[in-house]
Every structure is written in structure tokens, then in C-alpha cells.
Amino acid sequence: MKQQILILGAGFAGMWAALSAARLTDDRDDIEITVLAPQPELRIRPRFYEDGVQNFAAPLLPLFAATGVKFIAGSASEIDVASKQVWYHTAQEQLAALHYDRLVVATGSQINPIFPGAKEHAFDVDQLESAARFEQHLNQLAQQPESIARNTVVVCGGGFTGIELATELPSRLRTILGDGASIRVVIADRSPVVGGRYSEDLSDVITQASGELGVEWKLNAEIAEISERGVKFKNGDFIESNTVVMTMGVQASPLTAQIPATRDAQGRLHVDENLKVVGQEDIYATGDVAFARTDDKGNTALMTCQHAIMLGRFVGNNVAADMLGVAPHPYRQVNYVTCLDLGGFGAVYTEGWDQVVKSTRAEAKKIKVAITNELIYPPKAEKEIAFAAADPLAPFV
Ligand SMILES: Cc1cc2nc3c(=O)[nH]c(=O)nc-3n(C[C@H](O)[C@H](O)[C@H](O)COP(=O)(O)OP(=O)(O)OC[C@H]3O[C@@H](n4cnc5c(N)ncnc54)[C@H](O)[C@@H]3O)c2cc1C
């Protein structure tokens, strides 16, 4: 029987983990690499704030066929660490089990509706299905009678996702409601300043873009409750809106809780430099479920696809190296850039952990488009090309 490397998840981290593991074990027919995920597609989450969300998924079966990776459609529900088995539900809702010799958890993250009423009344752009529901709702606004609530969108959370969505909305709403509609887009954030968690340089550009696009910020905003009529704040303020979107409260996949190990506040599993879960012999974690050091300066990976891609390439290499008994490549990702879409303003591109602004507006938008429309998509379904790209030591950003 072949030895099994089982990878849970076919997102950025899971897909690259599979390719990287396949690259290292290409000449071994006694090792099988299996990916278990609900769909054989890479869902391009960084584009879910854009219009046309159904288009943002790339097929993976041709790539996996070209690289010798086995794909099983299903959703993992239980990790049995003692017997090295994963229980999962098939597309037909049948329960089945898979044995592993090495397990890679790459099941990503998801938004948690943390405020009362959010689950029932708020939208999000976190997953393909929920982003599609949001898009459908937006497109139907034109059929509602004109009102303040119809014309107002409240984006809860002023992080990257909230900013990208909010700055995109004025033009999307004008397309749907017409140029004459008095639209209002508000970002509600608990910070006392715009873009408060970013460098001064970056938050200045965010302030300028918000001003030019007419996107308002409601600062020091503590959300009390979301209802079908809008958002109520703890200080008693109320914003009337038919469209409230949550962008905060992202947590690692709940499967992480089944592994006896230390987790951070977002539920991410602590991993060592080879991305093995601390305290576990055969389990690795990668992407949004991994709490990993990126360098020796105290920086740690963020829940970004920039990190998930590299974490995937390293974990795949290292889990295979572990099985082959060869030296792993300790995970290192010293470079960090951000490229934030700012709708009609353009974008802003920064370099370094101190987020020094390197370009803005149309120039930065070109970089953003190159990243989200090309760089983060799967490689061509050709073995040599895919394996070269999956090398963890190949240059990235
Ligand atoms: C709107 C939005 C904008 C973003 N913008 C950016 C950006 O500009 N730049 C950036 O770097 N990052 C961005 N991100 C973050 C980025 O998308 C994530 O960090 C990245 O997707 C994480 O990759 P991952 O492989 O860990 O998880 P995911 O890409 O979420 O993949 C998880 C995989 O696991 C599968 N899965 C989940 N549960 C199970 C289960 N129980 N069993 C089996 N499989 C399972 C899923 O189906 C999927 O295949 C954005 C995210 C969002 C939502």
C-alpha cells in the first residue's frame, strides 16, 4: 500500500502544498498525494469584493492530473489523530474515511458573524457563495423603492477587505442605481483614525482615496446590533441601511480545534520552522490555519494569500522531505508587500513591514491587476511549469 500524504483544502496553501509535495516525490510510486476539498477549483478569494464573483474560480483537475495529485471531493468533519484518519462527507452527504501517514491542514479561514443579528441580516464577501448572495442582493436594489436605506451600504470593518469593498462600491452602486442616485457608503470601524492599523503613509492614501470617492468613515464605532433596518452602535447611533456587510471576525477553519496543539487568538495552529504543528509528529498546518514565523525579527505570517502561497510551497516540500528522510527547507518569507485596490482612485502599493508607499493611483492599479488577475492563479497544467513554480526557493515577491 502506498504511503499517504493527505492535504485538506484546495485553496492557495493546499494547491501549492500538493504541487510542491508532488515535485519532491515525482520519482516515487510508493507515495500518494491526495487533496480532499469540496470543489476541485482554486477560488480566488482576493477578488470576491469585485463584481462577477462567479467567474473567480480556476479549475484544478487538469493541473492535478498533469502532476500526479489525486483529488477527492468532500468536506472533512473529523480528524482522528490517534488512528491517523480523517472522516469526511462526500458530495452526496455520505460519511467516509481516509487514512494518512502525513496530514497537511490547509482548510483556510472563514468569517464569524460576531455581532447580534449579523448571521441573519448581514452579508459578507468571504466565500464564493456568500459573495454571490451579496452580489445578487446589490443587483436587486434597483427593484426596491428609492429610500435612504436602499441607497446606503454599511461596511463593518476598516481592514483591507473592508476598504477594498467600500472603495469599489460607489461605482458598482451607480451602475445599478443610476448616476443620479444619492448613494452613501460608510465604513464602520472601532479605530479612532482612518486605516488606523496601517502605516501613516498608507493610511494617508486611504484617507485621500476615501475623500475623493465619497466613502465615509464612522470611527470609534462599536457595533451593538445589526437588524433588517440597519446598524445600531453602542453609543446609540443608528445607520439606516438595507445592505450591511461584515468584513471582520475572520477565524481559522474550525477543524484546527480538533488537533491537540496551541492555537492563537484567531484559532491558527502554532507551527515550527518546517510548518509541522508543534507537539504533533505527523501533522502540518499551512495558509490561514498556520501561525508561523516569517523571519528572525518577530514577524509572523498574516492571513493573506501572499503568505498562503509560500506557506503552501514550503509545507508541501517539507512534508514530502519528512517522508523521504531528506532535509527540509525551513520556512522563511522576509519580503512583505501590500497592494490595496482603491476603486476609482486606483490602488496603493507598499513595500516592507513598515508599509512604505511606493506607488499609488493608476500605476499601483496595474500592479494590483497583475497580482489578482495573474500572479495568484494556478500555474499552467504542465508538469515542468507547475513543479518549477512550486519550488519553495523559487523567487516570489
Ligand atoms: C474579500 C477578500 C479579499 C482578500 N484580499 C486579499 C489580498 O488582496 N491579498 C492577499 O494576500 N490576501 C487577500 N485575502 C486573503 C486570502 O484570500 C486568504 O488569506 C487565502 O485565501 C488563504 O489561503 P488558504 O489556502 O489558507 O485558504 P483558502 O483559500 O480559503 O482555501 C481553503 C480551502 O480549504 C477548503 N476547505 C475548507 N473547509 C474544508 C473542510 N472541512 N474539508 C476540506 N476542505 C475544506 C476550501 O474549500 C478551500 O479549498 C482576501 C480574502 C478575502 C475574503
Ligand as a Chemical Component Dictionary entry (heavy atoms), coordinates in Angstrom:
data_LIG
# 
_chem_comp.id                   LIG 
_chem_comp.type                 NON-POLYMER 
_chem_comp.pdbx_formal_charge   0 
_chem_comp.three_letter_code    LIG 
# 
loop_
_chem_comp_atom.comp_id 
_chem_comp_atom.atom_id 
_chem_comp_atom.alt_atom_id 
_chem_comp_atom.type_symbol 
_chem_comp_atom.charge 
_chem_comp_atom.model_Cartn_x 
_chem_comp_atom.model_Cartn_y 
_chem_comp_atom.model_Cartn_z 
_chem_comp_atom.pdbx_ordinal 
LIG C1  C1  C 0 -12.560 39.564 0.020  1  
LIG C2  C2  C 0 -11.165 39.110 0.312  2  
LIG C3  C3  C 0 -10.093 39.844 -0.161 3  
LIG C4  C4  C 0 -8.797  39.421 0.080  4  
LIG N1  N1  N 0 -7.772  40.158 -0.429 5  
LIG C5  C5  C 0 -6.513  39.718 -0.292 6  
LIG C6  C6  C 0 -5.440  40.414 -0.907 7  
LIG O1  O1  O 0 -5.632  41.456 -1.552 8  
LIG N2  N2  N 0 -4.207  39.924 -0.762 9  
LIG C7  C7  C 0 -3.954  38.779 -0.069 10 
LIG O2  O2  O 0 -2.781  38.376 0.019  11 
LIG N3  N3  N 0 -4.945  38.098 0.533  12 
LIG C8  C8  C 0 -6.216  38.529 0.435  13 
LIG N4  N4  N 0 -7.243  37.842 1.027  14 
LIG C9  C9  C 0 -6.930  36.695 1.896  15 
LIG C10 C10 C 0 -6.697  35.404 1.119  16 
LIG O3  O3  O 0 -7.744  35.146 0.248  17 
LIG C11 C11 C 0 -6.547  34.267 2.116  18 
LIG O4  O4  O 0 -5.518  34.572 3.033  19 
LIG C12 C12 C 0 -6.206  32.976 1.369  20 
LIG O5  O5  O 0 -7.297  32.583 0.576  21 
LIG C13 C13 C 0 -5.805  31.878 2.332  22 
LIG O6  O6  O 0 -5.473  30.742 1.613  23 
LIG P1  P1  P 0 -5.755  29.314 2.236  24 
LIG O7  O7  O 0 -5.323  28.312 1.204  25 
LIG O8  O8  O 0 -5.189  29.224 3.588  26 
LIG O9  O9  O 0 -7.329  29.245 2.408  27 
LIG P2  P2  P 0 -8.476  29.298 1.303  28 
LIG O10 O10 O 0 -8.026  29.997 0.081  29 
LIG O11 O11 O 0 -9.680  29.805 1.998  30 
LIG O12 O12 O 0 -8.700  27.769 0.917  31 
LIG C14 C14 C 0 -9.236  26.865 1.860  32 
LIG C15 C15 C 0 -9.542  25.564 1.149  33 
LIG O13 O13 O 0 -9.984  24.615 2.115  34 
LIG C16 C16 C 0 -11.213 24.046 1.702  35 
LIG N5  N5  N 0 -11.921 23.625 2.890  36 
LIG C17 C17 C 0 -12.493 24.388 3.867  37 
LIG N6  N6  N 0 -13.039 23.600 4.808  38 
LIG C18 C18 C 0 -12.780 22.320 4.443  39 
LIG C19 C19 C 0 -13.071 21.048 5.009  40 
LIG N7  N7  N 0 -13.750 20.927 6.154  41 
LIG N8  N8  N 0 -12.652 19.930 4.365  42 
LIG C20 C20 C 0 -11.949 20.014 3.211  43 
LIG N9  N9  N 0 -11.646 21.206 2.625  44 
LIG C21 C21 C 0 -12.056 22.335 3.230  45 
LIG C22 C22 C 0 -11.875 25.173 0.904  46 
LIG O14 O14 O 0 -12.904 24.678 0.086  47 
LIG C23 C23 C 0 -10.663 25.669 0.120  48 
LIG O15 O15 O 0 -10.400 24.802 -0.948 49 
LIG C24 C24 C 0 -8.553  38.230 0.810  50 
LIG C25 C25 C 0 -9.636  37.484 1.283  51 
LIG C26 C26 C 0 -10.916 37.908 1.041  52 
LIG C27 C27 C 0 -12.085 37.087 1.554  53 
# 
loop_
_chem_comp_bond.comp_id 
_chem_comp_bond.atom_id_1 
_chem_comp_bond.atom_id_2 
_chem_comp_bond.value_order 
_chem_comp_bond.pdbx_ordinal 
LIG C1  C2  SING 1  
LIG C2  C3  SING 2  
LIG C2  C26 DOUB 3  
LIG C3  C4  DOUB 4  
LIG C4  N1  SING 5  
LIG C4  C24 SING 6  
LIG N1  C5  DOUB 7  
LIG C5  C6  SING 8  
LIG C5  C8  SING 9  
LIG C6  O1  DOUB 10 
LIG C6  N2  SING 11 
LIG N2  C7  SING 12 
LIG C7  O2  DOUB 13 
LIG C7  N3  SING 14 
LIG N3  C8  DOUB 15 
LIG C8  N4  SING 16 
LIG N4  C9  SING 17 
LIG N4  C24 SING 18 
LIG C9  C10 SING 19 
LIG C10 O3  SING 20 
LIG C10 C11 SING 21 
LIG C11 O4  SING 22 
LIG C11 C12 SING 23 
LIG C12 O5  SING 24 
LIG C12 C13 SING 25 
LIG C13 O6  SING 26 
LIG O6  P1  SING 27 
LIG P1  O7  DOUB 28 
LIG P1  O8  SING 29 
LIG P1  O9  SING 30 
LIG O9  P2  SING 31 
LIG P2  O10 DOUB 32 
LIG P2  O11 SING 33 
LIG P2  O12 SING 34 
LIG O12 C14 SING 35 
LIG C14 C15 SING 36 
LIG C15 O13 SING 37 
LIG C15 C23 SING 38 
LIG O13 C16 SING 39 
LIG C16 N5  SING 40 
LIG C16 C22 SING 41 
LIG N5  C17 SING 42 
LIG N5  C21 SING 43 
LIG C17 N6  DOUB 44 
LIG N6  C18 SING 45 
LIG C18 C19 SING 46 
LIG C18 C21 DOUB 47 
LIG C19 N7  SING 48 
LIG C19 N8  DOUB 49 
LIG N8  C20 SING 50 
LIG C20 N9  DOUB 51 
LIG N9  C21 SING 52 
LIG C22 O14 SING 53 
LIG C22 C23 SING 54 
LIG C23 O15 SING 55 
LIG C24 C25 DOUB 56 
LIG C25 C26 SING 57 
LIG C26 C27 SING 58 
# 
